[in-house]
Amino acid sequence: MHELTICESLFRILARERKARGFDRVHRLKLVIGRFSCLDPESLRYAFDVTSRQTFAEGALLEIEQPPGLSKCLDCGAQVEVESRLSACPQCGGYNLDPVGGDEMQLVELEVA
């Protein structure tokens, strides 16, 4: 379960920010996790609940935005949104797609007290 490893890395970032900014608690986090990132949002929420227990982030709301995957079709040249890396081009039906976006993992918002 690499979601647990991602949460451990997230907590290192949060601890660094807590030290730099001096907040006591995290109330809400917003992550952007592209559909090509190979992370399951529900597994990530579960891992976050487990790793945040008895910490300054316990009970924090974890919001996850999942932008679509973007690919360039090497057959027709279109840049298209697709659900998975194995999807066909919605323009021409070809499977010769080159991913160009949708694998990001970012902490974009943090609400603290």
Residue, then its C-alpha position, 0 to 999 in steps of 0.5 A: m500500500h504505497e498510500l501509507t508511504i505518501c501519507e508519511s511524506l505528507f506528514r513530513i511536509l506538514a511537520r516542516e510547515r508547522k515548525a516554520r509557521g507555528f500552527d497548532r492544528v491542521h483542520r483541512l488539507k486539499l490535495v490534487i492527485g491526477r488520475f494517472s498517479c496510481l493512487d486510490p483516493e479512498s485508500l489514501r483517506y484511510a491511510f491519512d486517518v491512520t497516520s494522523r491519529q494522536t497528531f496535530a492533524e487528527g480529525a482534519l478533513l482531507e479533500i482530494e481533487q482528481p483532475p483527468g488524465l491528459s494524453k496526446c494521441l500519436d495517431c490523430g494529434a489531438q490532446v484528449e482527456v482520458e480516464s486511464r492510461l489504457s483508454a482509447c483516444p475519444q477522437c479517433g479510437g486509437y490506442n497510441l497515446d502519450p500521457v502529458g498530464g494527470d500524474e501530479m500529486q500536490l498539497v494545494e491548500l492547508e487550513v490551520a489554527 
